[in-house]
Structures are given as structure tokens and as C-alpha cells.
Amino acid sequence: MKNRKKLICPLCGKAYSEPPATSRTDNSTLICPDCGTKQALSIFGLSIEEQEKIIETIHKSKT
């Protein structure tokens, strides 16, 4: 397994090492996968709470 460089998400400030997502706001800023997922889910009108539950489920499925 490769050691990936830790990056800091400019939106949430958290460190991440997964491949980044591209922000939907400017189509160029690299953001963490969680913020990318939140931006995608917000298009469907999901509340922050619903978005967090989905992201929690995604994290649980990775373990």
C-alpha cells in the first residue's frame, strides 16, 4: 500500500490522504472526499444531518 501525502481540505480544515474531489463551486479547488460528497448531496436538497448520516454510513462500509 502506498503512503499518501496528507492534504488539508480548504473547506473543513481536516487532513485527508484519499484521492481528492474537485469542488463543484469553482471546478478547480481540490477538497476532501467528504466535502465532495456533501457538495454532491446538497444538490438533492438533503439537510446537513442527512448528509452526515450518509457520510457516516460510507465510512462504516470502508472498515
N, C-alpha and C positions, 0 to 999 in steps of 0.2 A: 504494500500500500504506500502511495506517495505521501510525503509530508507536504502539506499545502501551507502556503503562507497565510497567516491570519490577516484578514482585512477588517476594517471598521466601517460599518454601514453609516452613511451620512444622514440617514433618516432617523434611525432609532439609536445609533451610537453603540450598538453591540458588535462584538468581534465575531467573525464567522470565517470558516475555511472551505465551505462548499462553493461550487461554481456560482458566481453572482447572477442576479437578474438585472435586466435593464429597466430603469424607471419608465413608467408609462407617461409621466408628466413631461419629460423632455426627450425621451427616446435615446438618451446617451449616458446618463448617470448610472453607474453600477451600484446596486443596492443588494442587501442580503436577501436570500430566498424567502424569508418570512415576510419582509416588506413587499417583495414582488407578489407574493401570494395575496397579501392584504389589498394591494392595488387592484389585482385582478378580481378579487371577490367584491370589492366595493362597487364595481360596475353593475353587479346584480342587486345592489341596494341592501346588502347584508349589513347588519349592525356590527359594531366593533366586537360585541360579545359573541356574536355568531362567528365572526371571522376568527377570533381567538380559539373558540371551540374546535373549529376545523383545523387550525394550525396545530393545536394540541393533539388532535387525532393523527395528523400526519407525523408528528414527532414520535408518537407511541408506535406507529406502524414501522418505523425505522429501527426499532430495538428488537 
